[in-house]
């Protein structure tokens, strides 16, 4: 077991936790970094019924089949990224979460053609929540963020400002962030872009008042 | 300052909120709700600018976006905008504005001499005069531009900030007049997501300036009720002070929202302007119509205004634009204006009507009210220096081409006045429709261009589609809104209300009218008076006729030659008159002449809005490695490599770049260096056909690479040119990790995916980008192994266990790692890959343990020197997309036993020519001279260019190890010219002599990296 304190998140040097200590007030947007998630990229033919069933048995839910939807339970979330591509995400920050998730997938898919690749270290997650979260994200992304178009549970790969990102809108707001009003988006971004994107979000969100939350 | 021309009551202004402002330094007062134009008129200020070419005095002409004259410089210093239409500027407390295009003052302008010289300044004057000599054009241009002038640019950078956003809706309604409001009501009735965009600060459009009733109550009440209803609907967004400035492909529209311009106190958190990039499923254009002037002699003096504008100033702003008015019209509509002016206490001296037998609903009301009408008459001239004070009037002939009684003063009568209200009919605002590539057609009865077939998902409502009566506006608005919602896929019904039926209102248009496009005078055209067609660019009817006489036929050419319609107002008032006069002169029907192109923007958009927040630090994304903070703290100077910030070198206290790079290079060769190699592209490749895939993508063979070993690969494009290179490791039976150059990571990934998906979908191979999954810390130097041994217990580092191009797994500094023994420096080198979040911890552990070896972090510059000493190429530096492996002397990496991408191209005759540029080394005869990269090389030096060039320098450095300069170069047939001299003639006259050598300068046997 490697020492967890040696890990540095992409935004660790910004001291966000210290900033998040203050009161949130009437901010229109609340932002935080949710780092160190275990994420595995899965490439698998969805027509491989046997493999799909094996995954369902292993994880307790079926991989989402419809474009830009998610599925999952409290342990693991699956995001549809493409016709034969998913992300499986373990929200906790445990250092071995990613490798363990990959092992679980490889075990379940033993004997099938699939590519299981850990990518969690290459991303961080910026949580953007609050009553003006949709308006803020709409500024930098050409997708439609209206509640009728970007529905609870939806996910999508697109751009935000000049960074490639994956959006995930939580189906259950209260579960995602206790006490938060409004939608809760997780924005996954390559860690090299994280500081740029955070600065962009703070700048674009200034008119709504951005609260940094712990 | 008293507002002498403010009516005692009425209007939509707030008399409880007086606002102070300055125009040309003089203090005035207006009210909240005023535009700058209405506030100036309330104070009796008509003269507001000088015209572009002749510097003639000009006044406020309109009350809206079409304003050609009243363009002012707004604000001062850094917050200054030129060419702002006073008619659309909301008055705010403390506003300052200045007239443009005059010197030394508005009242006394030296440039007005141009008016006296106008006989010598015909259309095309500049083209004709300043064509020759061409070399002097730059000087002419400066003088001309200085003399013409269109306001001043701000004298400092813009202190405001701007916002941009994407947006989506089911139905966009452009314009919130009666038609637009009705459309928004009907569309949102279905629950559709509606955006209603209005350029004005208030909803209501033309109703704001008219005294109309709807359902028996004042029209403004209906507007207020409609607004309340719309605001109550959750799916409706109302954007005021928002101009739909462009209608592009696929129902993509540009909107400019002016967020804070109208606020005296501007909240710092709000952007000044917001640019909306809107994708609308359906669009309803309810953009209204613009009144046209009449083209008569000297029709440009201050006090000559559009009739509907006069009406708006009276009704909306409670301002009297004059005391004694002459109304000049060719249609019934202006009679309504005359009645409103009379009701406001303005004396109507005469209604001069081109129509011989005036008729129509408003005409009848005016006649009943006893207003004096001169039927079949025309204004044939005006007088007045800084404001119109008299008009001359004569009866015109039945064909409208001349005045009755012929030339001479006798035929005319004069009327004193200080206001001329003009109406030449109405032009539907088809700009957005035309921008969307919709067809425009001429309607002879209405005397205007109307929308024809739509090219996109566009619906039309109200006056912009020729429905000029109020009832028709409401009716077509409701219909268009409902249609648009239906077309957007929404079902009517659930919330159906009575409001779906249009309310009761009058339905008077402006017909009947008489189309006399060029009003005759008692003098020949162009002599003794000017018939202005384009007020902003000072284009007259005589100019148009001159252009036609000189042989210009197409309306597009006449436009460019005369500049009609090319001002900032884009000819909103003048274009139809210009086209009609061209048609009349050519004896062709108007549809045959056609229209000039309507281009975005409808009105000007601030550059700041397009830039938005994409400025300064946010101009582009910057990418940082997990170790970036350490580099920063330790004084690294960064180099941009694509979007990455990479340490270039790490200067100590007083070191120059040269000193720092020398120190770093020496440290690697003598003891130990460390570089952050995280940015190298990494692609994870899995599947049973992975080796076959690599065989096809790389020039060399991969089938026999053992698990746990690495191999250098070269990738070509289909043209046989070098595309990328890098080391690929075999991690498992069907598992490889490819590295790419930093800048090429994304293109290479795309290249691989393209072939996998489109050419060989049968291969069982899947790719995943893992560039950022790992942080890479690369140790290089004679002490690299010693240091690594101290940091790991479970990796065997001996030359046998981990040879050059070997791979090991274990822990380094307690962190799970992969260690690749690969080298880009020619030294023994270990690339340690750990999960990205441990990158900084690993780097710090290496730095601490490495102190005893004087471990030296080195940047990209030192790395480049080190690899060049070894003759290692950099893709993109030695190569430029036209270099083959053969040119680089890399025949050894081209497999003869298999096919690969680019292979066939390499056998083209041109690829085998002996005089292709080939990679060689280059040593200057003076070892202290460092050749500039990019320098061209010649074999024979001439006194001056051109000289025959035989190649160029691709990489060039000083080497502390060689204790001299050295370079890599691409030279024609270079490998056959070893030992020969070439010369680099440099800018400034210096020529450096060099000798061609092999490209490897250090350790050609590779002893250092194997050890």
Interface residues (C-beta under 8 A of the other chain):
Chain A: X2 X3 X6 X7 X8 X9 X10 X13 X35 X36 X41 X43 X113 X114 X115 X116 X117 X118 X119 X120 X121 X122 X123 X135 X138 X139 X140 X141 X142 X143 X144 X146 X148 X149 X161 X162 X163 X190 X191 X192 X193 X195 X196 X197 X199 X200 X203 X204 X206 X207 X209
Chain B: X163 X164 X165 X166 X167 X168 X193 X269 X270 X271 X277 X279 X613 X614 X617 X618 X620 X621 X622 X623 X624 X625 X626 X629 X644 X684 X686 X687 X688 X764 X766 X767 X768 X769 X770 X771 X772 X773 X774 X811 X814 X815 X816 X835 X836 X837 X838 X839 X840 X841
